Amino acid sequence: MSSSSPPRHFRPGLLLILALAALWGCRHADSQVPAEQPFSDVQFDLTVPPETPVDAAIFLTGPSATFGGPEGPGLEMVYQGGRVFSLKARLPKGTAFTYAVRMTAPVARVALDATGVPEADRTVTVHENEENVALSVERFGPAEGETGARTVFIVKTPDITPRDATVWLSGNQPELGNWNGAEVALSRAVDNAHAGAVTFPVGSALEFKVTRGSWETVEKSDTGAEVANHTFTTGAGFERVSVVVGGWADLSTPPPVDPTLTGDVRYLRAVTPTDATLKPRDVIVWLPPGYEADTQRRYPVFYLHDGQNLMDVATAFAGEWNVDETAQALVQAGEVEPLILVGIYNTSDRIAEYTPVPFPPEYPDAGRADAYGQFLIHELKPRIDAEFRTKPGPESTGLAGSSLGGLVTLSLGLKHPGVFSRLGVMSPSVWWADRDIVRTVEALGSKPALRIWEDIGTNEGTGSQAETVEDAQALRDALVARGWVLDTDLKYTVVQGGQHNEAAWSARFGDVLRFLFPPVP
């Protein structure tokens, strides 16, 4: 064997076989399928109801350890803006998980369905490496459910609203403060809204406005103009009322509002009572046709509460009564005696000043009507008598108002018949202090010489703190029992469909004038 011959154990065919085997092995390795991912990355996106607090703590909870277990807090969701809360979780594939949506703060709540019954637990099973689960909750409520009447207000405010501002509702029902300027405080909600819930008697005809705590900060349109009252009639179940505020009275420069005054109107500005517990207020005075022409004639005087609502839409916060137009037309037509109208503006202490007694626990600071009456009798009336040509005697002096204004009118008239003898008691709040005014009439020792107009609408409200026909009839019956005679010195009127608002009182103010100040022969 020569030295150049290959070894005896080497075979060229073997090399070929080894090369092919190596090549096949590489290709086989490249074509192998990777191992299946055992879990899924899941994004949960939850759409919450519009009244949900913006600082709500919302969790997905369930019996498995993945969702916190029986005692764990669960998976916390994060607010994303708008009405969406989200979270990402890693769940094993092919496993059915049971879970529920819970709110733990600011108060503990569960998800309810549209009827107010707690939702059944939800289930999720994932199969893909990444999945998205879209959820929604109709509303949140207590664990036992919530199936009664409930009205939720959702108010969207403009960008100019101060971030720390508290937004309020005020309106014509006791639950809305009887137009006190700030009764129902709304909380900050999702989607840049404010929200709050109130329970009303079924069928309550609501009228309300939005403020930031007073009538000086009442809502306006986006151009600064006056806006009409919001209205809503409540039902028997859960309901939402949505309101969009365009602007605020104090945060924009409203365009000039055309005055709606008719006739000769004068003002007494910032009249300040000597009683330091009473706030300063403006007084508006309407003088009858011919007042300047006949300088010897004197006139009866009709004092009216809620003065800013009487004559000018520019100062009215809930519509005006049009008393100037009505009086002008009736005087010129000879249907009423020429008279002077004096409107006393209310203040933020309206409830206190227009109520004769406190009404705890809801109104412990009320019952300042006597102090308000002393201001009218001993300070304002003498000034009016000095500055204008009045007939100062009680037989020529009247007092009127609506709602709590009707209540304080009758209360002051009964106590001071030697000052006021003609009373306009419109939609009186007889319910105040469990019909205290009825007991006051029943306790009269003798019948004072008062001519009284009393009225009520059939659609002014329901419930224990609302102006109702039943309460008005109880007051009427008490007056009749003490000697007043219907259609002689007591006129009682029930207005079918009449509501608790300025438009309704405006519509019947002419009849009030005709009865209390008939033309002199």
C-alpha positions in Angstrom: 0.0 0.0 0.0 1.4 3.4 -1.0 1.5 6.3 1.5 -1.0 8.3 -0.7 -3.8 5.8 -0.4 -6.8 6.6 1.9 -7.2 4.7 5.2 -8.9 1.4 4.8 -11.9 2.3 7.1 -12.8 5.5 5.1 -15.5 5.4 2.5 -16.5 8.3 0.2 -20.2 7.3 0.4 -20.2 7.7 4.1 -19.2 11.3 3.8 -22.1 12.0 1.5 -24.5 10.3 3.9 -23.2 12.4 6.9 -23.5 15.7 5.0 -27.0 15.0 3.9 -28.0 14.0 7.5 -26.5 17.2 8.9 -28.3 19.3 6.3 -31.7 17.6 7.0 -31.2 18.1 10.7 -30.7 21.9 10.3 -33.8 22.3 8.1 -35.8 20.3 10.6 -34.7 22.5 13.5 -35.7 25.6 11.6 -39.2 24.4 10.9 -40.2 23.5 14.5 -43.4 25.3 15.9 -42.6 27.4 19.1 -44.3 26.2 22.3 -47.9 27.6 22.9 -48.1 30.7 25.2 -50.1 29.6 28.2 -51.5 33.0 29.1 -53.3 36.0 27.5 -52.6 39.7 28.1 -56.1 41.1 28.6 -57.2 44.7 28.6 -60.5 45.4 30.4 -62.2 48.7 29.3 -65.2 49.7 31.5 -67.7 52.4 30.6 -69.2 53.8 33.8 -72.5 55.7 34.2 -72.2 59.5 33.9 -72.8 60.2 37.6 -69.8 58.1 38.7 -67.5 60.2 40.9 -64.3 61.2 39.2 -62.3 59.9 42.2 -64.1 56.6 42.3 -62.1 53.5 43.2 -63.3 50.7 41.0 -62.2 47.1 41.1 -62.8 43.8 39.3 -63.3 41.2 42.1 -63.8 37.5 42.0 -63.3 34.2 44.0 -60.1 33.2 42.2 -56.7 34.4 43.3 -56.3 36.1 40.0 -59.2 38.5 40.9 -58.2 38.9 44.5 -60.0 36.0 46.1 -62.8 36.1 48.6 -61.0 38.6 50.9 -58.7 40.4 48.5 -59.3 43.9 47.0 -59.3 42.6 43.4 -57.8 44.2 40.3 -58.0 48.0 40.5 -59.0 49.9 37.4 -57.5 53.3 36.4 -59.5 56.3 35.1 -58.6 57.1 31.5 -60.8 60.1 31.0 -64.3 60.5 29.6 -66.3 57.7 31.1 -63.7 54.9 30.8 -61.8 53.0 33.5 -59.2 50.4 32.3 -56.8 47.8 33.5 -54.4 45.1 32.0 -54.2 41.6 33.5 -52.5 38.4 32.5 -55.0 35.5 32.6 -54.4 31.8 31.9 -55.9 30.7 28.6 -58.9 28.4 28.5 -59.9 29.0 32.1 -63.3 30.5 32.9 -63.1 33.3 35.5 -66.0 34.7 37.4 -65.8 38.3 38.5 -67.9 41.4 39.4 -67.5 45.2 39.1 -67.3 47.0 42.5 -66.8 50.6 43.7 -65.1 50.9 47.0 -64.8 54.7 47.3 -66.0 57.3 47.9 -68.8 54.9 49.0 -69.1 51.2 48.6 -71.3 50.4 45.6 -72.1 47.4 43.4 -73.1 47.3 39.7 -76.9 47.4 39.2 -78.9 46.6 36.1 -81.4 48.9 34.6 -84.1 47.9 37.1 -81.9 48.5 40.1 -81.2 44.9 40.9 -77.5 43.9 41.6 -75.9 42.4 38.5 -75.1 38.7 38.2 -71.4 37.9 38.3 -69.7 38.1 34.9 -67.4 35.4 33.3 -64.5 35.6 31.0 -62.5 32.9 29.2 -59.6 34.0 27.0 -57.8 32.1 24.2 -55.6 34.5 22.3 -52.3 35.9 23.3 -53.9 39.4 23.5 -57.5 40.2 24.0 -59.8 43.1 24.9 -62.9 42.9 27.1 -65.3 45.8 26.8 -67.6 46.3 29.8 -70.3 48.7 30.9 -72.3 49.4 34.0 -75.8 50.8 33.9 -75.5 52.4 37.4 -74.0 51.8 40.8 -76.0 51.3 43.9 -76.1 49.7 47.3 -75.5 45.9 47.6 -79.2 45.3 48.3 -80.2 47.1 45.1 -82.2 50.3 44.6 -85.6 50.0 42.9 -87.4 53.1 44.1 -87.8 56.6 42.7 -84.4 58.4 42.2 -83.6 61.4 40.1 -79.9 61.9 39.2 -78.8 65.2 37.8 -75.7 65.4 35.5 -74.5 68.9 34.9 -71.8 69.8 32.4 -70.1 73.1 33.2 -68.1 75.4 30.9 -64.3 75.5 30.9 -64.3 78.8 32.8 -65.7 77.1 35.9 -63.1 77.3 38.7 -61.7 73.9 39.3 -62.4 74.0 43.1 -66.0 75.3 42.6 -69.0 73.6 44.2 -71.9 73.4 41.8 -75.4 73.6 43.3 -79.0 73.1 42.2 -81.9 75.3 43.5 -85.5 75.2 42.5 -89.1 75.2 43.2 -89.4 72.1 45.4 -88.5 71.7 49.1 -85.9 69.2 48.1 -84.4 71.9 45.9 -84.5 74.6 48.6 -87.6 76.5 47.3 -85.3 78.8 45.3 -82.8 79.5 48.1 -79.9 79.7 45.7 -77.9 76.7 47.0 -79.6 73.5 48.2 -78.3 70.4 46.4 -74.5 70.3 46.2 -73.3 68.3 43.3 -70.0 66.2 43.3 -67.4 66.1 40.6 -68.1 63.3 38.2 -66.5 61.7 35.3 -66.4 63.4 31.9 -65.9 66.9 33.4 -69.4 66.8 34.9 -71.0 67.4 38.3 -73.6 65.0 39.5 -76.0 64.4 42.4 -79.1 62.3 43.3 -82.3 63.5 44.9 -85.5 61.6 45.8 -88.8 63.4 45.0 -92.4 62.4 45.3 -93.6 60.8 42.1 -95.0 63.4 39.6 -93.2 66.4 41.0 -93.0 69.2 38.5 -89.5 70.4 38.9 -88.2 73.8 37.9 -84.6 74.6 38.8 -81.4 76.4 37.9 -77.7 75.7 38.5 -75.5 78.0 40.7 -72.1 78.1 42.3 -73.6 78.9 45.7 -75.7 82.0 45.2 -77.9 83.9 42.7 -74.9 86.1 42.0 -73.2 83.1 40.5 -76.3 81.6 38.7 -75.9 80.0 35.3 -76.2 82.0 32.2 -76.0 81.2 28.5 -72.6 81.1 26.7 -73.2 84.7 25.7 -74.1 85.8 29.2 -77.9 86.0 28.6 -80.5 84.9 31.0 -81.6 81.2 30.6 -85.0 79.7 31.3 -85.6 77.4 34.2 -84.9 73.8 33.6 -88.0 71.7 33.9 -88.6 68.0 34.6 -91.5 65.9 35.9 -90.4 63.0 38.0 -91.5 59.4 37.5 -91.6 56.4 39.8 -88.2 54.9 39.0 -84.6 55.8 38.3 -84.0 58.6 35.9 -81.3 61.0 34.8 -81.6 64.7 34.0 -78.8 66.2 31.9 -78.1 69.9 31.9 -75.4 71.8 30.0 -74.4 75.2 31.6 -73.2 77.7 29.0 -71.7 80.3 31.4 -71.9 82.0 34.8 -73.3 85.4 35.8 -70.1 86.5 37.6 -67.5 85.0 35.2 -68.4 86.7 31.9 -69.5 90.1 30.8 -73.1 89.6 29.8 -74.5 91.6 26.9 -76.9 94.3 28.1 -80.4 92.9 28.7 -83.1 95.1 27.4 -85.1 96.4 30.4 -88.7 95.2 30.6 -89.9 98.0 32.9 -93.2 99.7 32.2 -94.3 103.0 33.6 -92.6 105.2 36.3 -90.2 103.0 38.2 -87.9 104.2 41.0 -85.3 102.5 43.1 -84.1 102.6 46.7 -80.6 101.1 46.5 -78.9 99.1 49.3 -81.5 99.7 51.9 -79.8 98.6 55.1 -81.9 97.5 58.1 -80.8 98.6 61.6 -81.0 95.0 62.7 -77.5 93.7 61.8 -78.9 90.2 61.3 -80.8 91.4 58.2 -78.8 92.0 55.0 -79.1 95.2 52.9 -81.3 95.0 49.8 -82.7 97.0 47.0 -86.3 98.1 46.8 -88.2 98.8 43.5 -91.1 101.2 43.4 -93.7 101.5 40.7 -95.8 104.6 40.5 -99.2 104.7 38.8 -100.1 106.6 35.7 -100.7 110.3 36.5 -98.6 110.3 39.6 -96.6 113.3 38.5 -99.5 115.1 36.9 -101.8 115.2 40.0 -99.5 116.3 42.8 -102.2 116.4 45.4 -103.5 112.8 45.1 -102.4 110.1 47.5 -102.3 106.4 46.8 -102.7 103.0 48.5 -99.5 101.0 48.7 -99.0 97.3 47.9 -95.8 95.8 49.4 -94.5 92.7 47.6 -91.8 90.2 48.5 -89.2 88.8 46.1 -88.9 92.2 44.5 -86.3 91.4 41.9 -88.7 89.0 40.3 -91.6 91.4 39.9 -90.9 93.8 37.1 -87.6 93.3 35.2 -86.3 90.2 33.6 -82.8 91.7 34.0 -82.9 91.1 37.8 -85.2 88.1 37.9 -83.6 84.8 38.6 -86.6 82.6 37.8 -88.7 84.8 35.4 -90.7 88.0 36.2 -94.2 88.5 37.3 -94.9 91.5 35.0 -96.6 93.4 37.8 -95.8 96.7 36.2 -97.4 95.9 32.9 -100.4 94.3 34.6 -101.0 97.2 37.0 -100.5 99.8 34.2 -103.1 98.1 32.1 -105.7 97.6 34.9 -105.3 101.2 36.3 -105.7 102.7 32.9 -108.7 100.5 32.2 -110.3 101.6 35.5 -110.4 98.0 36.8 -108.4 98.7 39.9 -107.7 101.7 42.2 -104.5 103.5 41.2 -101.9 102.4 43.6 -98.1 102.2 44.4 -96.3 98.9 44.2 -93.2 98.4 46.4 -91.1 95.4 45.7 -88.7 94.3 48.5 -85.7 92.3 47.1 -85.0 89.1 48.9 -81.5 88.0 50.0 -79.6 84.8 50.5 -81.5 84.6 53.9 -84.8 84.3 52.1 -85.9 81.1 54.0 -85.0 82.6 57.4 -86.7 85.9 56.7 -89.9 84.4 55.2 -90.7 81.9 57.9 -92.4 82.7 61.3 -90.9 79.8 63.3 -87.8 77.5 63.0 -88.3 74.0 61.5 -85.6 71.7 62.8 -83.8 69.6 61.9 -83.7 70.8 58.3 -84.1 74.5 58.9 -82.8 75.2 62.4 -81.8 78.8 61.6 -85.2 79.8 60.1 -88.0 81.7 61.9 -86.8 85.3 61.3 -90.1 86.6 60.0 -90.6 88.9 63.0 -87.3 90.7 62.5 -88.1 91.0 58.8 -91.5 92.4 59.6 -90.1 94.9 62.0 -87.9 96.2 59.2 -90.9 96.6 56.9 -93.1 98.3 59.5 -90.7 100.5 61.3 -88.1 101.4 58.7 -89.2 100.7 55.1 -92.8 101.8 55.3 -92.0 105.1 57.1 -89.5 105.9 54.3 -92.0 105.0 51.6 -94.6 107.2 53.3 -92.1 110.1 53.5 -90.8 109.9 50.0 -94.0 109.2 48.1 -97.6 110.4 48.3 -99.2 107.5 50.1 -102.3 106.7 52.0 -100.5 105.4 55.1 -103.4 103.8 57.0 -103.9 100.0 57.3 -107.1 100.2 55.2 -104.9 101.3 52.3 -101.9 99.1 52.8 -101.4 95.6 51.4 -98.8 92.9 51.5 -98.4 89.9 49.2 -96.0 87.1 48.1 -95.9 83.6 46.9 -94.7 80.3 48.4 -92.8 81.2 51.5 -93.6 84.8 50.6 -97.3 83.9 50.9 -96.6 82.3 54.3 -94.9 85.4 55.7 -97.6 87.6 54.3 -100.3 85.9 56.2 -98.2 85.6 59.3 -97.3 89.3 59.4 -100.9 90.3 58.5 -102.3 88.4 61.4 -99.8 89.9 63.8 -100.1 93.5 62.4 -103.6 94.1 61.1 -103.1 97.7 62.2 -100.5 98.1 59.5 -101.5 95.7 56.7 -105.2 94.9 55.9 -105.1 93.6 52.3 -103.2 90.3 52.0 -102.2 88.4 48.8 -101.4 84.9 49.9 -100.3 83.1 46.8 -99.4 79.4 46.7 -98.6 79.6 50.5 -96.1 77.2 52.1 -98.7 75.9 54.5 -96.6 72.8 55.1 -94.0 74.8 57.0 -93.4 73.5 60.6 -96.3 71.0 60.2 -99.0 73.5 59.3 -98.0 76.0 62.0 -99.8 78.8 60.1 -103.1 76.8 60.3 -102.7 76.4 64.1 -102.0 80.2 64.3 -105.3 81.0 62.6 -107.2 78.5 64.7 -105.7 80.2 67.9 -107.0 83.7 67.0 -108.9 85.2 69.8 -110.9 87.5 67.4 -111.1 88.0 63.7 -108.9 90.9 62.5 -110.2 93.2 59.7 -108.2 91.6 56.9 -109.2 91.2 53.2 -107.4 88.0 52.0 -106.7 86.5 48.6 -105.6 82.8 48.8 -104.8 80.7 45.8 -103.1 77.4 44.9 -102.4 75.5 41.7 -103.2 71.8 41.2 -99.7 71.0 39.9 -97.5 72.8 42.3 -96.0 69.7 44.0 -96.6 66.7 46.2 -95.2 65.4 49.4 -94.8 66.7 53.0 -92.8 69.8 52.0 -94.7 71.0 49.0 -97.5 73.5 48.3 -100.6 71.3 47.9 -104.3 71.8 47.4 -104.9 69.8 50.6 -102.8 72.2 52.7 -104.3 75.3 51.0 -107.8 74.0 51.7 -106.9 73.4 55.4 -105.9 77.0 55.6 -109.0 78.2 53.9 -111.2 76.1 56.2 -109.4 77.5 59.3 -110.0 81.1 58.1 -113.7 80.4 57.4 -114.0 78.9 60.8 -112.6 82.1 62.4 -115.2 84.3 60.6 -113.9 85.1 57.1 -116.6 84.8 54.4 -115.8 83.3 51.0 -116.1 85.7 48.1 -116.6 88.6 50.6 -113.4 89.2 52.6 -111.8 85.9 51.6 -111.2 84.9 47.9 -110.0 81.3 47.5 -109.0 80.1 44.1 -107.8 76.8 42.9 -106.0 77.0 39.5 -106.3 73.8 37.4 -102.8 72.9 36.1 -101.3 75.8 38.0 -97.6 75.3 38.7 -95.2 76.7 41.3 -93.4 79.4 39.3 -93.3 83.0 38.4 -95.2 82.5 35.1 -98.2 81.0 37.1 -98.2 83.9 39.6 -97.9 86.4 36.9 -100.9 85.0 35.2 -103.2 85.5 38.2 -101.6 88.7 39.6 -104.3 90.8 37.8 -107.1 89.0 39.7 -105.2 89.6 43.0 -105.2 93.3 42.2 -108.9 93.3 41.2 -109.9 91.7 44.5 -107.6 93.5 46.9 -107.7 97.0 45.3 -111.0 97.3 43.5 -111.8 100.7 41.8 -113.1 103.4 44.2 -116.6 104.7 43.2 
